[in-house]
């Protein structure tokens, strides 16, 4: 069976983007270890969002079991991660706030963070009854 999809051409992220992702990745891994949670944090792993559609996440947290299922396969999670984090860049505003938000809700990702350095805010979206309830944090 041949999979048909559409590749989107995107500019590489900025250094600021990489630093934010690295900082969050380090913090998540430290907290997962501190709590002895059976979770793993990955950068740029795929998440299946439709029959012929996948997204590459900036960060996602999954269960060890979800990772075990893909140990020797392409890192595209078929089941929803526990948490997805996207860092906004100038060309991804609409994609991160609108498209991914609806795709991740439809996939039933329980928690989705939109980290927006352009507006110095973090939107934490928690899934409730199929829709995200949003809490916005600004400043430091």
Chimera marker file (.cmm) of the C-alpha trace (Angstrom):
<marker_set name="trace">
<marker id="1" x="0.000" y="0.000" z="0.000" r="1" g="1" b="0" radius="0.5"/>
<marker id="2" x="1.429" y="3.365" z="-0.986" r="1" g="1" b="0" radius="0.5"/>
<marker id="3" x="0.962" y="6.292" z="1.398" r="1" g="1" b="0" radius="0.5"/>
<marker id="4" x="0.264" y="9.621" z="-0.233" r="1" g="1" b="0" radius="0.5"/>
<marker id="5" x="0.851" y="12.847" z="1.624" r="1" g="1" b="0" radius="0.5"/>
<marker id="6" x="1.980" y="16.409" z="1.120" r="1" g="1" b="0" radius="0.5"/>
<marker id="7" x="5.318" y="17.719" z="2.307" r="1" g="1" b="0" radius="0.5"/>
<marker id="8" x="5.399" y="21.298" z="3.530" r="1" g="1" b="0" radius="0.5"/>
<marker id="9" x="8.562" y="23.254" z="2.831" r="1" g="1" b="0" radius="0.5"/>
<marker id="10" x="9.634" y="25.154" z="5.946" r="1" g="1" b="0" radius="0.5"/>
<marker id="11" x="12.605" y="27.262" z="6.938" r="1" g="1" b="0" radius="0.5"/>
<marker id="12" x="14.869" y="25.782" z="9.607" r="1" g="1" b="0" radius="0.5"/>
<marker id="13" x="14.005" y="27.029" z="13.112" r="1" g="1" b="0" radius="0.5"/>
<marker id="14" x="15.891" y="29.916" z="14.698" r="1" g="1" b="0" radius="0.5"/>
<marker id="15" x="18.556" y="29.426" z="17.348" r="1" g="1" b="0" radius="0.5"/>
<marker id="16" x="16.077" y="30.891" z="19.870" r="1" g="1" b="0" radius="0.5"/>
<marker id="17" x="13.624" y="28.143" z="18.882" r="1" g="1" b="0" radius="0.5"/>
<marker id="18" x="16.277" y="25.450" z="19.409" r="1" g="1" b="0" radius="0.5"/>
<marker id="19" x="17.246" y="26.921" z="22.802" r="1" g="1" b="0" radius="0.5"/>
<marker id="20" x="13.611" y="26.962" z="24.000" r="1" g="1" b="0" radius="0.5"/>
<marker id="21" x="13.067" y="23.362" z="22.892" r="1" g="1" b="0" radius="0.5"/>
<marker id="22" x="16.356" y="22.301" z="24.512" r="1" g="1" b="0" radius="0.5"/>
<marker id="23" x="15.461" y="24.018" z="27.799" r="1" g="1" b="0" radius="0.5"/>
<marker id="24" x="12.013" y="22.408" z="27.926" r="1" g="1" b="0" radius="0.5"/>
<marker id="25" x="13.410" y="19.003" z="26.942" r="1" g="1" b="0" radius="0.5"/>
<marker id="26" x="15.967" y="19.199" z="29.766" r="1" g="1" b="0" radius="0.5"/>
<marker id="27" x="13.320" y="20.303" z="32.298" r="1" g="1" b="0" radius="0.5"/>
<marker id="28" x="10.829" y="17.602" z="31.253" r="1" g="1" b="0" radius="0.5"/>
<marker id="29" x="13.441" y="14.845" z="31.402" r="1" g="1" b="0" radius="0.5"/>
<marker id="30" x="14.598" y="15.997" z="34.858" r="1" g="1" b="0" radius="0.5"/>
<marker id="31" x="10.995" y="16.059" z="36.143" r="1" g="1" b="0" radius="0.5"/>
<marker id="32" x="10.192" y="12.647" z="34.616" r="1" g="1" b="0" radius="0.5"/>
<marker id="33" x="13.277" y="11.222" z="36.344" r="1" g="1" b="0" radius="0.5"/>
<marker id="34" x="12.498" y="12.984" z="39.660" r="1" g="1" b="0" radius="0.5"/>
<marker id="35" x="8.954" y="11.575" z="39.681" r="1" g="1" b="0" radius="0.5"/>
<marker id="36" x="10.043" y="8.154" z="38.366" r="1" g="1" b="0" radius="0.5"/>
<marker id="37" x="7.292" y="8.430" z="35.759" r="1" g="1" b="0" radius="0.5"/>
<marker id="38" x="7.158" y="5.753" z="33.026" r="1" g="1" b="0" radius="0.5"/>
<marker id="39" x="7.397" y="8.462" z="30.354" r="1" g="1" b="0" radius="0.5"/>
<marker id="40" x="9.889" y="9.591" z="27.738" r="1" g="1" b="0" radius="0.5"/>
<marker id="41" x="10.394" y="12.962" z="26.066" r="1" g="1" b="0" radius="0.5"/>
<marker id="42" x="11.296" y="13.177" z="22.375" r="1" g="1" b="0" radius="0.5"/>
<marker id="43" x="12.172" y="15.987" z="19.985" r="1" g="1" b="0" radius="0.5"/>
<marker id="44" x="10.896" y="16.046" z="16.414" r="1" g="1" b="0" radius="0.5"/>
<marker id="45" x="9.042" y="12.753" z="16.561" r="1" g="1" b="0" radius="0.5"/>
<marker id="46" x="6.084" y="12.166" z="14.304" r="1" g="1" b="0" radius="0.5"/>
<marker id="47" x="2.456" y="11.921" z="15.370" r="1" g="1" b="0" radius="0.5"/>
<marker id="48" x="-0.162" y="10.438" z="13.069" r="1" g="1" b="0" radius="0.5"/>
<marker id="49" x="-2.963" y="13.030" z="12.831" r="1" g="1" b="0" radius="0.5"/>
<marker id="50" x="-4.952" y="11.532" z="9.981" r="1" g="1" b="0" radius="0.5"/>
<marker id="51" x="-5.123" y="8.667" z="7.523" r="1" g="1" b="0" radius="0.5"/>
<marker id="52" x="-2.379" y="10.134" z="5.319" r="1" g="1" b="0" radius="0.5"/>
<marker id="53" x="-1.148" y="12.877" z="7.615" r="1" g="1" b="0" radius="0.5"/>
<marker id="54" x="1.523" y="13.192" z="10.275" r="1" g="1" b="0" radius="0.5"/>
<marker id="55" x="3.048" y="16.125" z="12.122" r="1" g="1" b="0" radius="0.5"/>
<marker id="56" x="6.578" y="16.496" z="13.442" r="1" g="1" b="0" radius="0.5"/>
<marker id="57" x="6.322" y="17.867" z="16.972" r="1" g="1" b="0" radius="0.5"/>
<marker id="58" x="8.896" y="20.132" z="18.586" r="1" g="1" b="0" radius="0.5"/>
<marker id="59" x="8.565" y="18.036" z="21.760" r="1" g="1" b="0" radius="0.5"/>
<marker id="60" x="6.297" y="15.269" z="22.891" r="1" g="1" b="0" radius="0.5"/>
<marker id="61" x="5.970" y="13.186" z="26.022" r="1" g="1" b="0" radius="0.5"/>
<marker id="62" x="4.845" y="9.585" z="25.601" r="1" g="1" b="0" radius="0.5"/>
<marker id="63" x="4.605" y="6.489" z="27.748" r="1" g="1" b="0" radius="0.5"/>
<marker id="64" x="7.446" y="3.974" z="27.730" r="1" g="1" b="0" radius="0.5"/>
<marker id="65" x="4.926" y="1.511" z="26.262" r="1" g="1" b="0" radius="0.5"/>
<marker id="66" x="4.185" y="3.813" z="23.305" r="1" g="1" b="0" radius="0.5"/>
<marker id="67" x="7.936" y="4.133" z="22.647" r="1" g="1" b="0" radius="0.5"/>
<marker id="68" x="8.461" y="0.368" z="22.982" r="1" g="1" b="0" radius="0.5"/>
<marker id="69" x="5.916" y="-0.237" z="20.202" r="1" g="1" b="0" radius="0.5"/>
<marker id="70" x="8.099" y="1.814" z="17.828" r="1" g="1" b="0" radius="0.5"/>
<marker id="71" x="11.508" y="0.603" z="19.006" r="1" g="1" b="0" radius="0.5"/>
<marker id="72" x="12.568" y="-0.646" z="15.566" r="1" g="1" b="0" radius="0.5"/>
<marker id="73" x="10.141" y="1.386" z="13.467" r="1" g="1" b="0" radius="0.5"/>
<marker id="74" x="9.836" y="4.931" z="12.227" r="1" g="1" b="0" radius="0.5"/>
<marker id="75" x="9.171" y="7.291" z="15.151" r="1" g="1" b="0" radius="0.5"/>
<marker id="76" x="5.619" y="8.197" z="14.177" r="1" g="1" b="0" radius="0.5"/>
<marker id="77" x="3.292" y="7.645" z="17.109" r="1" g="1" b="0" radius="0.5"/>
<marker id="78" x="-0.053" y="6.135" z="16.104" r="1" g="1" b="0" radius="0.5"/>
<marker id="79" x="-1.651" y="6.818" z="19.497" r="1" g="1" b="0" radius="0.5"/>
<marker id="80" x="-1.830" y="10.272" z="21.102" r="1" g="1" b="0" radius="0.5"/>
<marker id="81" x="1.173" y="11.428" z="23.154" r="1" g="1" b="0" radius="0.5"/>
<marker id="82" x="0.492" y="12.579" z="26.726" r="1" g="1" b="0" radius="0.5"/>
<marker id="83" x="1.771" y="16.063" z="25.867" r="1" g="1" b="0" radius="0.5"/>
<marker id="84" x="2.796" y="17.899" z="22.705" r="1" g="1" b="0" radius="0.5"/>
<marker id="85" x="4.731" y="21.177" z="22.748" r="1" g="1" b="0" radius="0.5"/>
<marker id="86" x="5.075" y="23.453" z="19.724" r="1" g="1" b="0" radius="0.5"/>
<marker id="87" x="7.277" y="26.559" z="19.692" r="1" g="1" b="0" radius="0.5"/>
<marker id="88" x="5.844" y="29.302" z="17.489" r="1" g="1" b="0" radius="0.5"/>
<marker id="89" x="7.932" y="30.896" z="14.764" r="1" g="1" b="0" radius="0.5"/>
<marker id="90" x="6.835" y="33.776" z="12.508" r="1" g="1" b="0" radius="0.5"/>
<marker id="91" x="5.781" y="31.420" z="9.689" r="1" g="1" b="0" radius="0.5"/>
<marker id="92" x="4.059" y="28.860" z="11.966" r="1" g="1" b="0" radius="0.5"/>
<marker id="93" x="1.607" y="31.095" z="13.863" r="1" g="1" b="0" radius="0.5"/>
<marker id="94" x="-1.548" y="29.956" z="12.044" r="1" g="1" b="0" radius="0.5"/>
<marker id="95" x="-0.350" y="26.360" z="11.886" r="1" g="1" b="0" radius="0.5"/>
<marker id="96" x="0.444" y="26.136" z="15.637" r="1" g="1" b="0" radius="0.5"/>
<marker id="97" x="-2.569" y="28.074" z="16.953" r="1" g="1" b="0" radius="0.5"/>
<marker id="98" x="-5.240" y="26.804" z="14.586" r="1" g="1" b="0" radius="0.5"/>
<marker id="99" x="-4.399" y="23.739" z="12.466" r="1" g="1" b="0" radius="0.5"/>
<marker id="100" x="-2.397" y="21.748" z="14.985" r="1" g="1" b="0" radius="0.5"/>
<marker id="101" x="-4.766" y="22.701" z="17.797" r="1" g="1" b="0" radius="0.5"/>
<marker id="102" x="-7.752" y="21.168" z="15.988" r="1" g="1" b="0" radius="0.5"/>
<marker id="103" x="-5.762" y="18.144" z="14.778" r="1" g="1" b="0" radius="0.5"/>
<marker id="104" x="-4.392" y="17.386" z="18.244" r="1" g="1" b="0" radius="0.5"/>
<marker id="105" x="-7.847" y="17.793" z="19.823" r="1" g="1" b="0" radius="0.5"/>
<marker id="106" x="-9.346" y="15.416" z="17.233" r="1" g="1" b="0" radius="0.5"/>
<marker id="107" x="-6.532" y="12.954" z="18.030" r="1" g="1" b="0" radius="0.5"/>
<marker id="108" x="-7.371" y="13.378" z="21.751" r="1" g="1" b="0" radius="0.5"/>
<marker id="109" x="-3.942" y="14.568" z="22.856" r="1" g="1" b="0" radius="0.5"/>
<marker id="110" x="-4.682" y="15.366" z="26.536" r="1" g="1" b="0" radius="0.5"/>
<marker id="111" x="-2.332" y="18.359" z="26.771" r="1" g="1" b="0" radius="0.5"/>
<marker id="112" x="-0.914" y="20.726" z="24.155" r="1" g="1" b="0" radius="0.5"/>
<marker id="113" x="1.402" y="23.650" z="24.900" r="1" g="1" b="0" radius="0.5"/>
<marker id="114" x="1.947" y="26.524" z="22.487" r="1" g="1" b="0" radius="0.5"/>
<marker id="115" x="5.148" y="28.335" z="23.455" r="1" g="1" b="0" radius="0.5"/>
<marker id="116" x="5.125" y="31.724" z="21.744" r="1" g="1" b="0" radius="0.5"/>
<marker id="117" x="8.388" y="33.691" z="22.094" r="1" g="1" b="0" radius="0.5"/>
<marker id="118" x="6.983" y="36.293" z="19.661" r="1" g="1" b="0" radius="0.5"/>
<marker id="119" x="4.364" y="37.305" z="22.252" r="1" g="1" b="0" radius="0.5"/>
<marker id="120" x="6.227" y="36.103" z="25.376" r="1" g="1" b="0" radius="0.5"/>
<marker id="121" x="3.439" y="33.700" z="26.354" r="1" g="1" b="0" radius="0.5"/>
<marker id="122" x="2.707" y="30.036" z="26.855" r="1" g="1" b="0" radius="0.5"/>
<marker id="123" x="-0.758" y="28.651" z="26.165" r="1" g="1" b="0" radius="0.5"/>
<marker id="124" x="-1.491" y="25.449" z="28.072" r="1" g="1" b="0" radius="0.5"/>
<marker id="125" x="-4.385" y="23.587" z="26.497" r="1" g="1" b="0" radius="0.5"/>
<marker id="126" x="-6.075" y="20.766" z="28.425" r="1" g="1" b="0" radius="0.5"/>
<marker id="127" x="-8.528" y="18.514" z="26.603" r="1" g="1" b="0" radius="0.5"/>
<marker id="128" x="-12.026" y="18.479" z="28.095" r="1" g="1" b="0" radius="0.5"/>
<marker id="129" x="-14.971" y="16.893" z="26.283" r="1" g="1" b="0" radius="0.5"/>
<marker id="130" x="-13.176" y="16.973" z="22.937" r="1" g="1" b="0" radius="0.5"/>
<marker id="131" x="-12.164" y="20.645" z="23.129" r="1" g="1" b="0" radius="0.5"/>
<marker id="132" x="-9.171" y="22.420" z="24.615" r="1" g="1" b="0" radius="0.5"/>
<marker id="133" x="-9.592" y="24.606" z="27.681" r="1" g="1" b="0" radius="0.5"/>
<marker id="134" x="-6.869" y="27.243" z="27.490" r="1" g="1" b="0" radius="0.5"/>
<marker id="135" x="-4.796" y="28.890" z="30.234" r="1" g="1" b="0" radius="0.5"/>
<marker id="136" x="-2.337" y="31.544" z="29.112" r="1" g="1" b="0" radius="0.5"/>
<marker id="137" x="0.845" y="32.424" z="31.010" r="1" g="1" b="0" radius="0.5"/>
<marker id="138" x="2.772" y="35.598" z="30.145" r="1" g="1" b="0" radius="0.5"/>
<marker id="139" x="5.978" y="37.294" z="31.292" r="1" g="1" b="0" radius="0.5"/>
<marker id="140" x="8.544" y="35.427" z="33.307" r="1" g="1" b="0" radius="0.5"/>
<link id1="1" id2="2" r="1" g="1" b="0" radius="0.2"/>
<link id1="2" id2="3" r="1" g="1" b="0" radius="0.2"/>
<link id1="3" id2="4" r="1" g="1" b="0" radius="0.2"/>
<link id1="4" id2="5" r="1" g="1" b="0" radius="0.2"/>
<link id1="5" id2="6" r="1" g="1" b="0" radius="0.2"/>
<link id1="6" id2="7" r="1" g="1" b="0" radius="0.2"/>
<link id1="7" id2="8" r="1" g="1" b="0" radius="0.2"/>
<link id1="8" id2="9" r="1" g="1" b="0" radius="0.2"/>
<link id1="9" id2="10" r="1" g="1" b="0" radius="0.2"/>
<link id1="10" id2="11" r="1" g="1" b="0" radius="0.2"/>
<link id1="11" id2="12" r="1" g="1" b="0" radius="0.2"/>
<link id1="12" id2="13" r="1" g="1" b="0" radius="0.2"/>
<link id1="13" id2="14" r="1" g="1" b="0" radius="0.2"/>
<link id1="14" id2="15" r="1" g="1" b="0" radius="0.2"/>
<link id1="15" id2="16" r="1" g="1" b="0" radius="0.2"/>
<link id1="16" id2="17" r="1" g="1" b="0" radius="0.2"/>
<link id1="17" id2="18" r="1" g="1" b="0" radius="0.2"/>
<link id1="18" id2="19" r="1" g="1" b="0" radius="0.2"/>
<link id1="19" id2="20" r="1" g="1" b="0" radius="0.2"/>
<link id1="20" id2="21" r="1" g="1" b="0" radius="0.2"/>
<link id1="21" id2="22" r="1" g="1" b="0" radius="0.2"/>
<link id1="22" id2="23" r="1" g="1" b="0" radius="0.2"/>
<link id1="23" id2="24" r="1" g="1" b="0" radius="0.2"/>
<link id1="24" id2="25" r="1" g="1" b="0" radius="0.2"/>
<link id1="25" id2="26" r="1" g="1" b="0" radius="0.2"/>
<link id1="26" id2="27" r="1" g="1" b="0" radius="0.2"/>
<link id1="27" id2="28" r="1" g="1" b="0" radius="0.2"/>
<link id1="28" id2="29" r="1" g="1" b="0" radius="0.2"/>
<link id1="29" id2="30" r="1" g="1" b="0" radius="0.2"/>
<link id1="30" id2="31" r="1" g="1" b="0" radius="0.2"/>
<link id1="31" id2="32" r="1" g="1" b="0" radius="0.2"/>
<link id1="32" id2="33" r="1" g="1" b="0" radius="0.2"/>
<link id1="33" id2="34" r="1" g="1" b="0" radius="0.2"/>
<link id1="34" id2="35" r="1" g="1" b="0" radius="0.2"/>
<link id1="35" id2="36" r="1" g="1" b="0" radius="0.2"/>
<link id1="36" id2="37" r="1" g="1" b="0" radius="0.2"/>
<link id1="37" id2="38" r="1" g="1" b="0" radius="0.2"/>
<link id1="38" id2="39" r="1" g="1" b="0" radius="0.2"/>
<link id1="39" id2="40" r="1" g="1" b="0" radius="0.2"/>
<link id1="40" id2="41" r="1" g="1" b="0" radius="0.2"/>
<link id1="41" id2="42" r="1" g="1" b="0" radius="0.2"/>
<link id1="42" id2="43" r="1" g="1" b="0" radius="0.2"/>
<link id1="43" id2="44" r="1" g="1" b="0" radius="0.2"/>
<link id1="44" id2="45" r="1" g="1" b="0" radius="0.2"/>
<link id1="45" id2="46" r="1" g="1" b="0" radius="0.2"/>
<link id1="46" id2="47" r="1" g="1" b="0" radius="0.2"/>
<link id1="47" id2="48" r="1" g="1" b="0" radius="0.2"/>
<link id1="48" id2="49" r="1" g="1" b="0" radius="0.2"/>
<link id1="49" id2="50" r="1" g="1" b="0" radius="0.2"/>
<link id1="50" id2="51" r="1" g="1" b="0" radius="0.2"/>
<link id1="51" id2="52" r="1" g="1" b="0" radius="0.2"/>
<link id1="52" id2="53" r="1" g="1" b="0" radius="0.2"/>
<link id1="53" id2="54" r="1" g="1" b="0" radius="0.2"/>
<link id1="54" id2="55" r="1" g="1" b="0" radius="0.2"/>
<link id1="55" id2="56" r="1" g="1" b="0" radius="0.2"/>
<link id1="56" id2="57" r="1" g="1" b="0" radius="0.2"/>
<link id1="57" id2="58" r="1" g="1" b="0" radius="0.2"/>
<link id1="58" id2="59" r="1" g="1" b="0" radius="0.2"/>
<link id1="59" id2="60" r="1" g="1" b="0" radius="0.2"/>
<link id1="60" id2="61" r="1" g="1" b="0" radius="0.2"/>
<link id1="61" id2="62" r="1" g="1" b="0" radius="0.2"/>
<link id1="62" id2="63" r="1" g="1" b="0" radius="0.2"/>
<link id1="63" id2="64" r="1" g="1" b="0" radius="0.2"/>
<link id1="64" id2="65" r="1" g="1" b="0" radius="0.2"/>
<link id1="65" id2="66" r="1" g="1" b="0" radius="0.2"/>
<link id1="66" id2="67" r="1" g="1" b="0" radius="0.2"/>
<link id1="67" id2="68" r="1" g="1" b="0" radius="0.2"/>
<link id1="68" id2="69" r="1" g="1" b="0" radius="0.2"/>
<link id1="69" id2="70" r="1" g="1" b="0" radius="0.2"/>
<link id1="70" id2="71" r="1" g="1" b="0" radius="0.2"/>
<link id1="71" id2="72" r="1" g="1" b="0" radius="0.2"/>
<link id1="72" id2="73" r="1" g="1" b="0" radius="0.2"/>
<link id1="73" id2="74" r="1" g="1" b="0" radius="0.2"/>
<link id1="74" id2="75" r="1" g="1" b="0" radius="0.2"/>
<link id1="75" id2="76" r="1" g="1" b="0" radius="0.2"/>
<link id1="76" id2="77" r="1" g="1" b="0" radius="0.2"/>
<link id1="77" id2="78" r="1" g="1" b="0" radius="0.2"/>
<link id1="78" id2="79" r="1" g="1" b="0" radius="0.2"/>
<link id1="79" id2="80" r="1" g="1" b="0" radius="0.2"/>
<link id1="80" id2="81" r="1" g="1" b="0" radius="0.2"/>
<link id1="81" id2="82" r="1" g="1" b="0" radius="0.2"/>
<link id1="82" id2="83" r="1" g="1" b="0" radius="0.2"/>
<link id1="83" id2="84" r="1" g="1" b="0" radius="0.2"/>
<link id1="84" id2="85" r="1" g="1" b="0" radius="0.2"/>
<link id1="85" id2="86" r="1" g="1" b="0" radius="0.2"/>
<link id1="86" id2="87" r="1" g="1" b="0" radius="0.2"/>
<link id1="87" id2="88" r="1" g="1" b="0" radius="0.2"/>
<link id1="88" id2="89" r="1" g="1" b="0" radius="0.2"/>
<link id1="89" id2="90" r="1" g="1" b="0" radius="0.2"/>
<link id1="90" id2="91" r="1" g="1" b="0" radius="0.2"/>
<link id1="91" id2="92" r="1" g="1" b="0" radius="0.2"/>
<link id1="92" id2="93" r="1" g="1" b="0" radius="0.2"/>
<link id1="93" id2="94" r="1" g="1" b="0" radius="0.2"/>
<link id1="94" id2="95" r="1" g="1" b="0" radius="0.2"/>
<link id1="95" id2="96" r="1" g="1" b="0" radius="0.2"/>
<link id1="96" id2="97" r="1" g="1" b="0" radius="0.2"/>
<link id1="97" id2="98" r="1" g="1" b="0" radius="0.2"/>
<link id1="98" id2="99" r="1" g="1" b="0" radius="0.2"/>
<link id1="99" id2="100" r="1" g="1" b="0" radius="0.2"/>
<link id1="100" id2="101" r="1" g="1" b="0" radius="0.2"/>
<link id1="101" id2="102" r="1" g="1" b="0" radius="0.2"/>
<link id1="102" id2="103" r="1" g="1" b="0" radius="0.2"/>
<link id1="103" id2="104" r="1" g="1" b="0" radius="0.2"/>
<link id1="104" id2="105" r="1" g="1" b="0" radius="0.2"/>
<link id1="105" id2="106" r="1" g="1" b="0" radius="0.2"/>
<link id1="106" id2="107" r="1" g="1" b="0" radius="0.2"/>
<link id1="107" id2="108" r="1" g="1" b="0" radius="0.2"/>
<link id1="108" id2="109" r="1" g="1" b="0" radius="0.2"/>
<link id1="109" id2="110" r="1" g="1" b="0" radius="0.2"/>
<link id1="110" id2="111" r="1" g="1" b="0" radius="0.2"/>
<link id1="111" id2="112" r="1" g="1" b="0" radius="0.2"/>
<link id1="112" id2="113" r="1" g="1" b="0" radius="0.2"/>
<link id1="113" id2="114" r="1" g="1" b="0" radius="0.2"/>
<link id1="114" id2="115" r="1" g="1" b="0" radius="0.2"/>
<link id1="115" id2="116" r="1" g="1" b="0" radius="0.2"/>
<link id1="116" id2="117" r="1" g="1" b="0" radius="0.2"/>
<link id1="117" id2="118" r="1" g="1" b="0" radius="0.2"/>
<link id1="118" id2="119" r="1" g="1" b="0" radius="0.2"/>
<link id1="119" id2="120" r="1" g="1" b="0" radius="0.2"/>
<link id1="120" id2="121" r="1" g="1" b="0" radius="0.2"/>
<link id1="121" id2="122" r="1" g="1" b="0" radius="0.2"/>
<link id1="122" id2="123" r="1" g="1" b="0" radius="0.2"/>
<link id1="123" id2="124" r="1" g="1" b="0" radius="0.2"/>
<link id1="124" id2="125" r="1" g="1" b="0" radius="0.2"/>
<link id1="125" id2="126" r="1" g="1" b="0" radius="0.2"/>
<link id1="126" id2="127" r="1" g="1" b="0" radius="0.2"/>
<link id1="127" id2="128" r="1" g="1" b="0" radius="0.2"/>
<link id1="128" id2="129" r="1" g="1" b="0" radius="0.2"/>
<link id1="129" id2="130" r="1" g="1" b="0" radius="0.2"/>
<link id1="130" id2="131" r="1" g="1" b="0" radius="0.2"/>
<link id1="131" id2="132" r="1" g="1" b="0" radius="0.2"/>
<link id1="132" id2="133" r="1" g="1" b="0" radius="0.2"/>
<link id1="133" id2="134" r="1" g="1" b="0" radius="0.2"/>
<link id1="134" id2="135" r="1" g="1" b="0" radius="0.2"/>
<link id1="135" id2="136" r="1" g="1" b="0" radius="0.2"/>
<link id1="136" id2="137" r="1" g="1" b="0" radius="0.2"/>
<link id1="137" id2="138" r="1" g="1" b="0" radius="0.2"/>
<link id1="138" id2="139" r="1" g="1" b="0" radius="0.2"/>
<link id1="139" id2="140" r="1" g="1" b="0" radius="0.2"/>
</marker_set>
